[in-house]
Amino acid sequence: MESELERKGRAAKAASRILANLSAKQKNEALERMAKELLAHKEEIVSANQRDVHNARAKGLKGSLINRLLLDEAGLEEISRGLLDLTGLPDPVGEVVAGWTRPNRLQIQQIRVPIGVVGMIYEARPNVTVDAAGLCLKSGNAVILRGGSEAIESNLALTRALQGALLKAGLPEGAVQLVEATDREVVNQMLRLNKYLDVLIPRGGEGLIRLVVENATVPVIETGTGNCHVFVDRDADFDKGIAITVNAKTQRPGVCNAAETLLVDREIAAEFLPRVTDALIGKGVELRGCPETVGIVPGIKPATEDDWATEYLDLIMAVKVVSGVEEVIDHIAAYGTKHSEVIVTENYSRARKFLQEVDAAAVYVNASTRFTDGGRFGFGAEIGISTQKLHARGPMGLREMTTTKYIILGEGQIV
Amino acid sequence: MESELERKGRAAKAASRILANLSAKQKNEALERMAKELLAHKEEIVSANQRDVHNARAKGLKGSLINRLLLDEAGLEEISRGLLDLTGLPDPVGEVVAGWTRPNRLQIQQIRVPIGVVGMIYEARPNVTVDAAGLCLKSGNAVILRGGSEAIESNLALTRALQGALLKAGLPEGAVQLVEATDREVVNQMLRLNKYLDVLIPRGGEGLIRLVVENATVPVIETGTGNCHVFVDRDADFDKGIAITVNAKTQRPGVCNAAETLLVDREIAAEFLPRVTDALIGKGVELRGCPETVGIVPGIKPATEDDWATEYLDLIMAVKVVSGVEEVIDHIAAYGTKHSEVIVTENYSRARKFLQEVDAAAVYVNASTRFTDGGRFGFGAEIGISTQKLHARGPMGLREMTTTKYIILGEGQIV
């Protein structure tokens, strides 16, 4: 008998051929229906979510996980608005990326097309179910969703509403499907479903990302780990340095674009460190310093080698005094995860050197790492932040959910 | 003790940081030195190649493999000219792909940068060693090469010459390295060398590609399989249909962009099939036809289900009579490998439908599949033809050997 994944894979493939040929208008109408249908099923969805929350509590899941799981009426309305927002974004499909004519008069055009079938593997947040469905639909892709087992009731209710909307819009249910099995084995099958999946996007903690990267034969877009640094150069404006460090560390410490290590130029360390550490400690940040830092600001816990490599995702920050931009570039190359890196400086040449030589998805002068985000970049929506170099790097919006094909117009040319 | 791969990975990573910051002028000078050094070591390289050929003959390798392995003086001169040709191509690194200013005055630019360290795994042809080294250097990437064990002597001699040139150009040897171990185990290690490799590009037969795709944890760009179709529509110009079919099948049957199946519209089958099959048979092609084809052209061997899915890479072609473009699109979706697909027609609407709905790297109207090639597309050079959808699709030139990073210029912005 055909497995659930085989069946859903086949349906997704068939749906993807229809989705690839829809006009932007048809896709926007479907998104509007999806937004409406979610609200029409508000009670059913919220009560499904309450069952998930109840089960999670019974299993003793910790508070932060239960918070992520929670979906109330207001949350659902926000998710629904997110789908409507997508209708206002330009459709990436059909864009002519490049075009030229060869000496033999062959006309070559590179056209943006959907990827095909996307597999999403994610954890507790049920809003990802709807966000991913909307982004995939708008970019002309079918999607197979595999959410966390704790959110299964919510995800089933959400998917039922979305599929109802698809049918009303005259589109196949196969466009948006949820894997109903909640065992680990189904994930392993999904990682090797090359026959139907064109790409896998894992979203979640490091364990999930590792599992997918190490076991998938389907091409993966790796998302998520961010050991980000703020470097305050000798020519920094101190106020900017403090504001950026505090913002990058504390505005939302649990996300991948939060900063984890502060690097301070030795020339200004004695003056700058007491001010910035005061501000950080005032915001409840626990600091771990190199010996020089501890010498300047007594009472700071000493950092170990591990601290330079740790993504705390918490109100903890490592602090190191450095000899200058050269050492910083080496430090980031050794310990960074190529996500987001900042130099705070008024010096043109060191800013340029940092931008040129630091290898990361996003490299900043005088701004917070927290801007590395599809919304804040102006993409209107985000499916995740790629920390790999292939295909997409940094925040991924609708354009990153596409590939291209070459169209070649001839008049009988042969080789 | 550090393994060969660990040591070379570390050297490649260090070299990649230097390569990423070279000017186009520095890279072109290094390419010129590499071209020169190959010629200066002509005797050494050719005699190393003769040892490889001798060993291959002793092991009883078949003629076609020995042909691929062969590198004489003329071949070496051609390879050397290939390096010089690269100096004339534009440097993709540093291109501003996109740029915009956010409402908060953050300036965001997306800049093209090298990928970092490329792993190439390939088979018998020693010219790939030099081509890949040149393409990687020009695009600012370090490369670790793992060629076939039959070509080890040639590859060692070639790499020695290239590394000598690098040193003379003031660049690190780590920019171009060959894996000297010829066992399978070293390949398995390379597939999981995530710490140092940013991408793996396998080039070779289906077995090699499968091995890499199924076992690599390093991101892979899949190259190579092409089950390409020529569809001759009811409104085709017959002369174009015959010329394109014959060219696509016979001009070089052993390559991935050669055609494998001919699809002919039922309305013209009785008239067109005898003419096209005559021309194909005249070129030595063995045909395998559907029942209708066999009915129209007696003596053709009947095709089995397997024939529709086979990449012959040989003077064999499957032939099928179809009801029209709709059936063709379904047939290609079922059996194609998304490489190169052709419609021969004078009908505008069916041409447009075929271009829109066929999902392949290259979709043609009235031209041969054999044009799917970096050189023929005008890229000047080619590292392979991607048959996956992520990162690069179709012929890969220098641009496809790069990724991007975002550079963000602020003035103290925080979230």
Interface residues (C-beta under 8 A of the other chain):
Chain A: R17 A20 N21 W100 R102 L106 I108 V113 I115 G116 N194 D198 V199 V213 E214 T217 P219 V220 I221 E222 D237 D239 K240 A243 I244 N247 A248 Q251 A333 L355 Q356 E357 D359 A360 A361 A362 V363 Y364 V365 N366 A367 S368 R370 F371 T372 R376 F377 G378 Q388 K389 L390 H391 R393 G394 T403 T404 K405 Y406 I407 I408 L409 G410 E411 G412 Q413 I414 V415
Chain B: R17 A20 N21 W100 R102 L106 I108 V113 I115 G116 N194 D198 V199 V213 E214 T217 P219 V220 I221 E222 D237 D239 K240 A243 I244 N247 A248 Q251 A333 L355 Q356 E357 D359 A360 A361 A362 V363 Y364 V365 N366 A367 S368 R370 F371 T372 R376 F377 G378 Q388 K389 L390 H391 R393 G394 T403 T404 K405 Y406 I407 I408 L409 G410 E411 G412 Q413 I414 V415
